[in-house]
C-alpha cells in the first residue's frame, strides 16, 4: 500500500496522507460521493474529481501490480529471471514498460528468427551483432550445411535473428516511440470504388495531419470511416529519423559487420517494430480521443441531469402527434399517473379544447409539459390559444421513446402502451429531469459526441459515475423515488433499491432513516453509505430531511441542548445558529470541515442545488428550416456541446451549429467557457443548407 500511495500522490500531486486515507476508505467499501461529503477530515477536503482520480489511479496501479506478478512468475518458471531483470521489472511503473521487458521471454509462435535458431544460426547472428569479427565470410562458411546450403541463407537467417533481438530491445522500442510522439502523421485514403458510398467522409478522402495535433472528433470520424470500410488509415513517422535512432543504438564504428547490422535494423523496423508501435499508437490515440469524447459527454450529461426542475407540481403531459393524436396524461405532485387520454386538436379542436379545460379544472393542473417532437410547436400554439393561466413548457423528447419501450417502463406501467409511457416520461422530465433521465440509457439522450464510436466499457463506467454523482448531490426522496433512481444512491445498487421499494410497498412510507435498517440485506455499511443522501420529508426528526448524516445527529442535538432550544428551532432560527461555537464540538472524527457543513445544512436543509426553472418561447415566425433567412436573430436553447461548438434548438425541428469560432468575439478554446446545456441564448442565422440539412449560427453580433 505504501508503494501505491507514493505512486498515486506523485501522479496526482496530492499529499500522501490524503491519498493513503482515501485508499483506505475505498478498501473499506466507501463510495466517492460519501467520501467527498462525509470524510473531509480524512482526505483533507478533497473534492469528488480528486477522489475519483485517486480511485482510477489505484485501479491502474493494481492492474500493473497484477501483471508484474504474472510476468515475474512466467520468467521464473523459464529459469531466466536474473537479479538485474527482477530489479528492472520491479522498477517499472507502466504496463508498456513491463511488456517491453517481457517481450524477449514471452512465449511466441514460430517466427523467422526461431526457424533460423533451429538451424543453428544464432552463434553467427551473435558474432555479426557484436561487430568485432573482421572475417565475416570466413566465419559464416562454418554454418553451411544441409539445412543452410548457401551463404546467402546463412546471412538471411542471422539477419532474421538480429531483427528479432532489435525488435525486442526496450531501448529500441522507446527510441521509435519518441519519434512517433514527435513526428507521427495520421493518413487517411479513400478505398477503391467507395466514393459514392462514403460521401459523408469526403473531407478525409486524401487526408493527413500530425497525430499529436489532431482533434478527438476528427480522429473518431476517421476511425469510423475505417470501420465502415470507406477509408484506409495509417500512422507513420519519418522513416529515416527512426532508422537513424536505431543505428545509434546498435551500429558500432565501421566494421565489416556494419552493413549486415544495418540491413537487420531496417528489416526489424519495417517488419516488426513499426507495425507494433503503429498499433500501439493507434490504440493510444484512440483511447485519448475516446477519453476526450467521454469527458465532453460526461460534462453534457451532468449539466442535463442537473438542469432546472419544475418541482412537485400537478402536471399535464402531452406527447404531440398529428394523425395519431396527442397522447395526454395527468400526473400528481409525486409523479403518479392519474389519467390518460388522446386529444385531436388538429381534427377535433373544440372537443380537444373542452377536454383540456376539464382536465385542468378536475385535477387542479399547475403546469403543462409538451414534447418538442413532431407537432410540438403546433400543439403549443393550440394550448396558448386557450389563454390558460398556467405555464406551458416545451420539453425535450430525446430518449422518451427509448424509455417507453424499456423494461423499466414496463415494470412501472405494465398495463399501459408505449404512447402513454412516453407522455408520462415527458411530464415527469419537466418535474424532475434527474429522476426521469436516470431511467434512460445516456447514449440515447443525444448530448454526446461520437458516443457510439468510443470504448463502450469506459463510456459506461464514466456515465455511471456522473449519474451517481448527480443523484447524490441532489439527494433522493426515500418515499417517492423509483427503484432506478435509488439504485444510484451511494451504497445501494439495484438489489437494495428493489428491497427498499418492496419494503415501502409492504409497510408504507418510511418514518425515519433508522427504519432503513429493517430493509432486508441493508446492513450497517450500506446504511452508513446511503443514509445521508436519502430524504424523508415528513419525518418526526427534521434532520432526516437534510444532508446531515445520522452519525452526526448527536452533535446537532448537543448544539441545540447547549442553546436551550430544540433541533427544529435550531434549523429555523438564524439567531440561534449564530451562537454556535464550532470549536466546542470538534472531535477526532468531526473536525471543522464537517461542523461547517452541518451548520450550512441547518441553514437550508435539503437544499436543491439546481437552478429554478424559467419559461422559454421560440420565435413564432419560424417553424421549419425553410422559414429561416440569413441575418435573422432568434432565441434558442443549447441542446448539445461538442469540442467544435454548440448545437442550438431554434424551434425548426433541426438544431443549428454555433461553431466554436462563432461563440464569442474572444478566442474560445472550450465551448463550455461560454455556454451550458439548456442555456437560453440569442443567435444569428449565418447559413441555411437545406440539401445537406445544416444550419450555421453565430453568437457574434
PADRENTI-391825 format. One record per residue (C-alpha): residue in one letter; residue number from 1; x, y, z. Coordinates in pm, whole numbers, padded with zeros to 5 digits. Example, Ala and Ser with C-alpha at 12.3 -4.5 7.8 and 13.67 -1.06 7.14 Angstrom:
% residues 2
A:1:01230:-00450:00780
S:2:01367:-00106:00714
% end
This chain:
% residues 701
X:1:00000:00000:00000
X:2:00289:00237:00073
X:3:00411:00197:-00284
X:4:00061:00268:-00417
X:5:00034:00580:-00203
X:6:00372:00713:-00318
X:7:00294:00643:-00684
X:8:-00056:00798:-00680
X:9:00040:01104:-00476
X:10:00323:01164:-00724
X:11:00098:01117:-01028
X:12:-00175:01349:-00896
X:13:00037:01592:-00692
X:14:-00168:01522:-00380
X:15:-00047:01473:-00024
X:16:00047:01117:00068
X:17:-00174:01140:00377
X:18:-00483:01232:00175
X:19:-00416:00956:-00077
X:20:-00350:00694:00192
X:21:-00671:00770:00380
X:22:-00875:00781:00059
X:23:-00742:00439:-00049
X:24:-00820:00308:00299
X:25:-01179:00429:00266
X:26:-01214:00265:-00076
X:27:-01081:-00062:00064
X:28:-01345:-00038:00337
X:29:-01618:-00009:00074
X:30:-01683:00366:00075
X:31:-01810:00544:-00237
X:32:-01680:00863:-00397
X:33:-01987:01077:-00301
X:34:-01974:00953:00059
X:35:-01600:01019:00098
X:36:-01630:01366:-00057
X:37:-01926:01466:00160
X:38:-01866:01296:00494
X:39:-01495:01219:00531
X:40:-01331:01556:00470
X:41:-01110:01529:00778
X:42:-00956:01208:00646
X:43:-00899:01328:00290
X:44:-00801:01688:00360
X:45:-01127:01807:00199
X:46:-01056:01657:-00143
X:47:-01340:01708:-00391
X:48:-01518:01441:-00596
X:49:-01295:01491:-00900
X:50:-00976:01438:-00697
X:51:-01121:01138:-00515
X:52:-01235:00980:-00841
X:53:-00888:01038:-00984
X:54:-00735:00855:-00688
X:55:-00977:00568:-00744
X:56:-00888:00547:-01113
X:57:-00515:00557:-01043
X:58:-00550:00297:-00768
X:59:-00725:00061:-01010
X:60:-00449:00114:-01268
X:61:-00184:00056:-01002
X:62:-00343:-00275:-00902
X:63:-00364:-00377:-01268
X:64:00008:-00309:-01314
X:65:00092:-00499:-00994
X:66:-00112:-00799:-01106
X:67:00064:-00804:-01444
X:68:00405:-00762:-01280
X:69:00347:-01070:-01064
X:70:00231:-01269:-01365
X:71:00541:-01175:-01568
X:72:00781:-01247:-01281
X:73:00624:-01588:-01234
X:74:00642:-01668:-01607
X:75:01012:-01575:-01638
X:76:01089:-01754:-01310
X:77:00931:-02072:-01444
X:78:01152:-02043:-01754
X:79:01458:-02027:-01528
X:80:01563:-01695:-01680
X:81:01488:-01448:-01401
X:82:01816:-01278:-01313
X:83:01862:-01035:-01026
X:84:01909:-00748:-01274
X:85:01593:-00837:-01468
X:86:01392:-00863:-01145
X:87:01517:-00520:-01046
X:88:01413:-00373:-01383
X:89:01068:-00534:-01364
X:90:01011:-00416:-01010
X:91:01114:-00061:-01104
X:92:00868:-00047:-01399
X:93:00566:00176:-01339
X:94:00359:00117:-01652
X:95:00222:-00178:-01844
X:96:00419:-00067:-02151
X:97:00749:-00082:-01961
X:98:00662:-00427:-01824
X:99:00560:-00565:-02163
X:100:00878:-00433:-02328
X:101:01094:-00613:-02071
X:102:00884:-00929:-02101
X:103:00890:-00939:-02481
X:104:01208:-01150:-02519
X:105:01067:-01408:-02274
X:106:00709:-01409:-02397
X:107:00602:-01744:-02546
X:108:00554:-01691:-02917
X:109:00455:-01882:-03226
X:110:00718:-01989:-03479
X:111:00898:-01689:-03632
X:112:01167:-01637:-03895
X:113:01414:-01596:-03607
X:114:01309:-01914:-03428
X:115:01342:-02111:-03755
X:116:01693:-01970:-03804
X:117:01784:-02059:-03447
X:118:01663:-02415:-03505
X:119:01905:-02426:-03799
X:120:02192:-02337:-03565
X:121:02248:-01979:-03685
X:122:02227:-01800:-03350
X:123:02608:-01804:-03294
X:124:02659:-01644:-03637
X:125:02400:-01379:-03555
X:126:02572:-01303:-03225
X:127:02914:-01286:-03392
X:128:02786:-01036:-03652
X:129:02586:-00837:-03395
X:130:02890:-00788:-03170
X:131:03068:-00629:-03473
X:132:03420:-00729:-03367
X:133:03492:-01001:-03625
X:134:03686:-00891:-03935
X:135:03637:-01210:-04143
X:136:03259:-01240:-04154
X:137:03257:-01453:-04471
X:138:03510:-01696:-04335
X:139:03315:-01744:-04013
X:140:02986:-01779:-04200
X:141:03128:-02065:-04412
X:142:03131:-02283:-04099
X:143:02749:-02267:-04082
X:144:02688:-02408:-04430
X:145:02512:-02747:-04409
X:146:02208:-02933:-04544
X:147:01960:-02700:-04376
X:148:02164:-02390:-04466
X:149:02301:-02467:-04814
X:150:02428:-02116:-04909
X:151:02599:-01815:-04758
X:152:02300:-01601:-04854
X:153:02071:-01820:-04645
X:154:02316:-01811:-04355
X:155:02327:-01432:-04367
X:156:01948:-01410:-04401
X:157:01893:-01638:-04104
X:158:02138:-01438:-03894
X:159:01964:-01118:-04004
X:160:01625:-01258:-03901
X:161:01761:-01339:-03557
X:162:01919:-00994:-03517
X:163:01598:-00828:-03636
X:164:01406:-01004:-03361
X:165:01665:-00910:-03098
X:166:01639:-00546:-03206
X:167:01258:-00551:-03203
X:168:01259:-00698:-02851
X:169:01501:-00439:-02715
X:170:01325:-00195:-02479
X:171:01560:00093:-02569
X:172:01493:00040:-02941
X:173:01119:00042:-02892
X:174:01136:00354:-02677
X:175:01352:00530:-02937
X:176:01093:00463:-03207
X:177:00814:00563:-02971
X:178:00977:00903:-02923
X:179:00989:00955:-03299
X:180:00621:00860:-03321
X:181:00536:01101:-03038
X:182:00706:01393:-03209
X:183:00654:01328:-03579
X:184:00383:01069:-03648
X:185:00129:01163:-03917
X:186:-00222:01021:-03948
X:187:-00301:00936:-04309
X:188:-00647:00858:-04445
X:189:-00719:00748:-04802
X:190:-01038:00658:-04984
X:191:-01067:00290:-05062
X:192:-01125:00190:-05424
X:193:-01482:00236:-05554
X:194:-01608:00375:-05222
X:195:-01650:00744:-05317
X:196:-02028:00737:-05356
X:197:-02095:00513:-05058
X:198:-01867:00718:-04835
X:199:-01967:01065:-04949
X:200:-02004:01190:-04592
X:201:-01633:01121:-04537
X:202:-01516:01320:-04839
X:203:-01314:01555:-04617
X:204:-01091:01254:-04543
X:205:-01053:01101:-04891
X:206:-00692:01227:-04906
X:207:-00612:01346:-04558
X:208:-00307:01384:-04336
X:209:-00247:01557:-04003
X:210:00004:01538:-03720
X:211:-00109:01278:-03469
X:212:-00024:01495:-03169
X:213:-00240:01781:-03304
X:214:-00545:01603:-03449
X:215:-00867:01685:-03254
X:216:-01051:01393:-03095
X:217:-01368:01438:-03301
X:218:-01168:01427:-03627
X:219:-00978:01114:-03527
X:220:-01301:00940:-03423
X:221:-01463:01035:-03754
X:222:-01168:00887:-03945
X:223:-01174:00569:-03740
X:224:-01549:00537:-03801
X:225:-01483:00568:-04176
X:226:-01222:00294:-04141
X:227:-01466:00071:-03950
X:228:-01727:00118:-04223
X:229:-01476:00014:-04490
X:230:-01463:00355:-04657
X:231:-01117:00471:-04555
X:232:-00778:00310:-04510
X:233:-00594:00467:-04217
X:234:-00228:00453:-04114
X:235:00006:00625:-03870
X:236:00368:00680:-03973
X:237:00662:00893:-03861
X:238:00966:00983:-04067
X:239:01130:00650:-04154
X:240:01482:00791:-04191
X:241:01461:00952:-03848
X:242:01353:00622:-03691
X:243:01631:00426:-03860
X:244:01883:00690:-03757
X:245:01782:00646:-03391
X:246:01814:00268:-03418
X:247:02154:00295:-03588
X:248:02280:00499:-03295
X:249:02180:00218:-03060
X:250:02318:-00081:-03250
X:251:02584:00020:-03508
X:252:02937:00036:-03368
X:253:03202:00202:-03586
X:254:03273:00084:-03942
X:255:03342:-00286:-03902
X:256:03276:-00537:-04184
X:257:02963:-00636:-03992
X:258:02808:-00289:-04022
X:259:02611:-00350:-04350
X:260:02466:-00672:-04206
X:261:02357:-00496:-03887
X:262:02210:-00203:-04082
X:263:02012:-00444:-04300
X:264:01883:-00620:-03988
X:265:01785:-00282:-03837
X:266:01590:-00183:-04150
X:267:01416:-00521:-04160
X:268:01339:-00509:-03788
X:269:01193:-00160:-03815
X:270:00977:-00222:-04122
X:271:00863:-00575:-04042
X:272:00846:-00584:-03662
X:273:00891:-00256:-03473
X:274:00693:-00010:-03686
X:275:00378:-00227:-03720
X:276:00388:-00296:-03346
X:277:00441:00067:-03242
X:278:00189:00185:-03503
X:279:-00072:-00045:-03349
X:280:00027:00083:-03006
X:281:-00014:00446:-03110
X:282:-00338:00370:-03295
X:283:-00470:00225:-02970
X:284:-00332:00504:-02752
X:285:-00458:00781:-02981
X:286:-00799:00615:-02993
X:287:-00801:00586:-02614
X:288:-00707:00956:-02588
X:289:-00979:01054:-02836
X:290:-01224:00831:-02651
X:291:-01130:00994:-02320
X:292:-01183:01343:-02464
X:293:-01516:01247:-02619
X:294:-01627:01080:-02296
X:295:-01525:01390:-02099
X:296:-01745:01602:-02326
X:297:-02032:01354:-02295
X:298:-01995:01340:-01916
X:299:-01992:01721:-01891
X:300:-02306:01748:-02103
X:301:-02480:01471:-01913
X:302:-02400:01633:-01579
X:303:-02547:01962:-01698
X:304:-02855:01788:-01834
X:305:-02914:01582:-01520
X:306:-02880:01892:-01307
X:307:-03100:02107:-01530
X:308:-03376:02305:-01366
X:309:-03673:02109:-01225
X:310:-04030:02236:-01202
X:311:-04064:02056:-00869
X:312:-04359:01878:-00715
X:313:-04646:02023:-00917
X:314:-04952:01865:-01078
X:315:-04868:01836:-01448
X:316:-05049:01776:-01774
X:317:-04806:01592:-02002
X:318:-04859:01583:-02380
X:319:-04677:01376:-02641
X:320:-04783:01556:-02963
X:321:-04892:01388:-03288
X:322:-05089:01471:-03600
X:323:-05252:01156:-03730
X:324:-05249:00953:-03409
X:325:-05343:01247:-03186
X:326:-05175:01391:-02878
X:327:-05124:01138:-02601
X:328:-05219:01326:-02285
X:329:-05162:01225:-01923
X:330:-05213:01373:-01578
X:331:-04951:01340:-01303
X:332:-04993:01427:-00938
X:333:-04726:01621:-00749
X:334:-04535:01296:-00679
X:335:-04534:01194:-01046
X:336:-04804:00927:-01015
X:337:-05020:00870:-01323
X:338:-05380:00972:-01255
X:339:-05535:00978:-01602
X:340:-05456:00926:-01970
X:341:-05643:01010:-02288
X:342:-05587:01117:-02651
X:343:-05660:01466:-02785
X:344:-05708:01561:-03151
X:345:-05651:01939:-03152
X:346:-05594:01946:-03532
X:347:-05903:01743:-03629
X:348:-06142:01794:-03339
X:349:-06032:02124:-03197
X:350:-06341:02214:-02992
X:351:-06355:01870:-02835
X:352:-05983:01885:-02752
X:353:-06022:02233:-02603
X:354:-06305:02120:-02378
X:355:-06110:01816:-02262
X:356:-05801:02022:-02176
X:357:-06007:02268:-01971
X:358:-06185:01982:-01795
X:359:-05857:01807:-01705
X:360:-05700:02129:-01577
X:361:-06003:02204:-01357
X:362:-06061:01849:-01232
X:363:-05701:01780:-01135
X:364:-05601:02140:-01048
X:365:-05317:02125:-01300
X:366:-05030:02366:-01227
X:367:-04822:02333:-01548
X:368:-04827:02176:-01894
X:369:-04538:01981:-02048
X:370:-04536:01949:-02428
X:371:-04290:01723:-02613
X:372:-04077:01909:-02867
X:373:-04102:01648:-03145
X:374:-04340:01626:-03440
X:375:-04637:01866:-03397
X:376:-04483:02008:-03079
X:377:-04488:02374:-03186
X:378:-04839:02336:-03326
X:379:-04965:02179:-03003
X:380:-04804:02462:-02808
X:381:-04989:02712:-03031
X:382:-05317:02531:-02966
X:383:-05265:02550:-02589
X:384:-05161:02915:-02595
X:385:-05476:02991:-02789
X:386:-05677:02873:-02489
X:387:-05544:03164:-02277
X:388:-05463:02933:-01989
X:389:-05342:03084:-01663
X:390:-05079:02814:-01606
X:391:-04732:02795:-01767
X:392:-04663:02582:-02075
X:393:-04319:02427:-02118
X:394:-04162:02264:-02421
X:395:-03975:01952:-02308
X:396:-03712:01756:-02498
X:397:-03840:01418:-02617
X:398:-03487:01285:-02667
X:399:-03484:00932:-02528
X:400:-03853:00925:-02429
X:401:-03930:00657:-02689
X:402:-03636:00452:-02558
X:403:-03778:00471:-02207
X:404:-04133:00389:-02317
X:405:-04021:00057:-02472
X:406:-03781:-00031:-02190
X:407:-03810:-00289:-01915
X:408:-03814:-00005:-01662
X:409:-04127:00144:-01823
X:410:-04294:-00198:-01849
X:411:-04231:-00254:-01478
X:412:-04381:00086:-01392
X:413:-04679:00067:-01628
X:414:-04741:-00295:-01728
X:415:-05099:-00222:-01840
X:416:-05020:00090:-02047
X:417:-04894:00108:-02406
X:418:-04575:00284:-02513
X:419:-04756:00604:-02617
X:420:-04884:00661:-02262
X:421:-04545:00577:-02113
X:422:-04381:00830:-02347
X:423:-04619:01106:-02236
X:424:-04551:01018:-01871
X:425:-04178:01049:-01936
X:426:-04226:01397:-02087
X:427:-04436:01514:-01791
X:428:-04200:01373:-01531
X:429:-03896:01514:-01710
X:430:-04040:01861:-01656
X:431:-04099:01794:-01286
X:432:-03759:01639:-01217
X:433:-03519:01582:-01510
X:434:-03274:01388:-01293
X:435:-03526:01137:-01157
X:436:-03656:01063:-01507
X:437:-03338:01072:-01714
X:438:-03162:00813:-01496
X:439:-03407:00559:-01639
X:440:-03279:00614:-01993
X:441:-02955:00486:-02145
X:442:-02747:00808:-02152
X:443:-02634:00730:-02509
X:444:-02997:00780:-02618
X:445:-03030:01127:-02468
X:446:-02846:01293:-02756
X:447:-02588:01503:-02574
X:448:-02268:01321:-02672
X:449:-02001:01335:-02939
X:450:-01933:01010:-03128
X:451:-02062:00821:-02824
X:452:-02122:00505:-03028
X:453:-01760:00504:-03152
X:454:-01581:00520:-02819
X:455:-01491:00230:-02590
X:456:-01828:00126:-02452
X:457:-01691:-00011:-02125
X:458:-01507:00313:-02046
X:459:-01812:00514:-02152
X:460:-02049:00320:-01926
X:461:-01814:00347:-01630
X:462:-01783:00725:-01671
X:463:-02155:00777:-01726
X:464:-02248:00566:-01424
X:465:-02004:00774:-01219
X:466:-02155:01107:-01324
X:467:-02512:00982:-01271
X:468:-02418:00863:-00921
X:469:-02252:01198:-00852
X:470:-02558:01398:-00964
X:471:-02810:01181:-00781
X:472:-02621:01210:-00453
X:473:-02552:01581:-00499
X:474:-02927:01649:-00524
X:475:-03046:01391:-00271
X:476:-03335:01148:-00309
X:477:-03680:01139:-00153
X:478:-03685:00797:00012
X:479:-04063:00765:-00006
X:480:-04119:00861:-00371
X:481:-03800:00764:-00555
X:482:-03818:00491:-00817
X:483:-03612:00175:-00793
X:484:-03395:00303:-01077
X:485:-03320:00634:-00904
X:486:-03249:00463:-00571
X:487:-03002:00227:-00737
X:488:-02765:00521:-00795
X:489:-02766:00630:-00431
X:490:-02431:00577:-00258
X:491:-02400:00226:-00116
X:492:-02721:00084:-00264
X:493:-02735:-00063:-00617
X:494:-03019:-00249:-00793
X:495:-03079:-00522:-00533
X:496:-03104:-00298:-00227
X:497:-03302:-00040:-00429
X:498:-03558:-00308:-00512
X:499:-03564:-00422:-00148
X:500:-03637:-00063:-00037
X:501:-03924:-00030:-00286
X:502:-04066:-00368:-00180
X:503:-04041:-00277:00191
X:504:-04208:00060:00120
X:505:-04491:-00112:-00064
X:506:-04546:-00364:00216
X:507:-04502:-00139:00521
X:508:-04593:00207:00393
X:509:-04380:00521:00388
X:510:-04057:00532:00587
X:511:-04096:00732:00909
X:512:-03723:00768:00978
X:513:-03384:00695:00827
X:514:-03319:00442:01102
X:515:-03606:00234:00962
X:516:-03382:00159:00662
X:517:-03203:-00096:00881
X:518:-03519:-00307:00870
X:519:-03488:-00345:00490
X:520:-03368:-00698:00404
X:521:-02992:-00717:00336
X:522:-02939:-00348:00411
X:523:-02673:-00368:00681
X:524:-02469:-00117:00874
X:525:-02218:-00045:00599
X:526:-02483:00020:00334
X:527:-02674:00237:00584
X:528:-02359:00439:00653
X:529:-02304:00500:00281
X:530:-02662:00583:00178
X:531:-02839:00744:00474
X:532:-02708:01098:00430
X:533:-02829:01114:00070
X:534:-03185:00999:00139
X:535:-03456:01245:00248
X:536:-03782:01190:00442
X:537:-03996:01499:00401
X:538:-04245:01438:00684
X:539:-04009:01272:00933
X:540:-04051:01338:01303
X:541:-03681:01422:01321
X:542:-03623:01721:01089
X:543:-03264:01608:01035
X:544:-03399:01312:00838
X:545:-03490:01562:00565
X:546:-03141:01712:00549
X:547:-02792:01618:00435
X:548:-02674:01586:00794
X:549:-02558:01227:00835
X:550:-02717:01021:01116
X:551:-02369:00968:01261
X:552:-02369:01343:01337
X:553:-02719:01376:01484
X:554:-02576:01371:01837
X:555:-02359:01673:01752
X:556:-02664:01874:01641
X:557:-02858:01759:01947
X:558:-02574:01878:02174
X:559:-02568:02213:01994
X:560:-02942:02253:02047
X:561:-02924:02141:02411
X:562:-02639:02383:02488
X:563:-02851:02668:02350
X:564:-03166:02551:02531
X:565:-03367:02502:02211
X:566:-03497:02211:02003
X:567:-03328:02080:01690
X:568:-03620:02220:01489
X:569:-03568:02563:01648
X:570:-03201:02548:01562
X:571:-03292:02482:01197
X:572:-03547:02765:01176
X:573:-03391:03037:01392
X:574:-03093:03219:01241
X:575:-03006:03395:01565
X:576:-02967:03066:01747
X:577:-02735:02924:01480
X:578:-02514:03231:01506
X:579:-02448:03147:01871
X:580:-02295:02807:01788
X:581:-01924:02791:01880
X:582:-01794:02527:01641
X:583:-01460:02475:01816
X:584:-01652:02344:02116
X:585:-01774:02043:01916
X:586:-01451:01941:01743
X:587:-01359:01575:01796
X:588:-01117:01329:01638
X:589:-01388:01226:01391
X:590:-01570:01554:01341
X:591:-01339:01843:01261
X:592:-01419:02194:01145
X:593:-01496:02092:00781
X:594:-01772:01854:00896
X:595:-01907:02101:01154
X:596:-01916:02380:00896
X:597:-02108:02151:00659
X:598:-02355:02070:00938
X:599:-02425:02435:01016
X:600:-02456:02514:00645
X:601:-02710:02234:00608
X:602:-02906:02353:00912
X:603:-02949:02689:00737
X:604:-03104:02533:00423
X:605:-03194:02171:00498
X:606:-03237:01950:00191
X:607:-03145:02240:-00039
X:608:-03172:02150:-00408
X:609:-02853:02268:-00583
X:610:-03032:02306:-00917
X:611:-03139:02643:-01054
X:612:-03511:02733:-01068
X:613:-03690:02668:-01397
X:614:-03768:02961:-01627
X:615:-04013:02961:-01917
X:616:-03891:02993:-02278
X:617:-04057:03073:-02610
X:618:-03928:03021:-02966
X:619:-03979:03287:-03232
X:620:-04335:03238:-03356
X:621:-04241:03327:-03716
X:622:-04016:03025:-03773
X:623:-04139:02664:-03772
X:624:-03921:02486:-04029
X:625:-03579:02536:-04190
X:626:-03742:02689:-04498
X:627:-03863:02978:-04279
X:628:-03508:03080:-04192
X:629:-03328:03370:-04357
X:630:-02967:03477:-04321
X:631:-02931:03755:-04066
X:632:-03232:03652:-03854
X:633:-03174:03689:-03480
X:634:-03360:03421:-03288
X:635:-03393:03285:-02934
X:636:-03268:02930:-02885
X:637:-03174:02667:-02630
X:638:-02836:02493:-02620
X:639:-02905:02120:-02671
X:640:-02556:01972:-02714
X:641:-02195:02082:-02664
X:642:-01905:01927:-02855
X:643:-01536:02006:-02893
X:644:-01608:02201:-03211
X:645:-01908:02407:-03097
X:646:-02261:02408:-02959
X:647:-02588:02291:-03113
X:648:-02886:02517:-03056
X:649:-03258:02441:-03094
X:650:-03429:02739:-03260
X:651:-03766:02568:-03300
X:652:-03739:02428:-03656
X:653:-03704:02054:-03571
X:654:-03336:02071:-03663
X:655:-03062:02209:-03442
X:656:-02820:02467:-03576
X:657:-02447:02469:-03505
X:658:-02261:02759:-03349
X:659:-01901:02673:-03434
X:660:-01652:02732:-03153
X:661:-01511:03025:-03351
X:662:-01858:03185:-03353
X:663:-01936:03159:-02982
X:664:-01767:03481:-02877
X:665:-01566:03775:-03004
X:666:-01274:03646:-02796
X:667:-01078:03327:-02856
X:668:-01259:03024:-02713
X:669:-01069:02701:-02650
X:670:-01356:02510:-02489
X:671:-01724:02585:-02574
X:672:-01810:02523:-02207
X:673:-01633:02850:-02129
X:674:-01922:03030:-02299
X:675:-02234:02813:-02298
X:676:-02404:02548:-02086
X:677:-02657:02283:-02175
X:678:-03019:02408:-02163
X:679:-02894:02769:-02161
X:680:-03123:03019:-02331
X:681:-02926:03215:-02594
X:682:-02970:03461:-02881
X:683:-02825:03350:-03215
X:684:-02799:03490:-03568
X:685:-02856:03273:-03875
X:686:-02541:03266:-04091
X:687:-02626:03000:-04348
X:688:-02904:02751:-04423
X:689:-02812:02448:-04637
X:690:-03140:02266:-04697
X:691:-02976:01998:-04913
X:692:-02722:01894:-04650
X:693:-02962:01975:-04366
X:694:-02722:02213:-04198
X:695:-02791:02540:-04019
X:696:-02495:02761:-03932
X:697:-02544:03008:-03647
X:698:-02334:03268:-03469
X:699:-02339:03439:-03130
X:700:-02103:03714:-03253
X:701:-02322:04016:-03322
% end
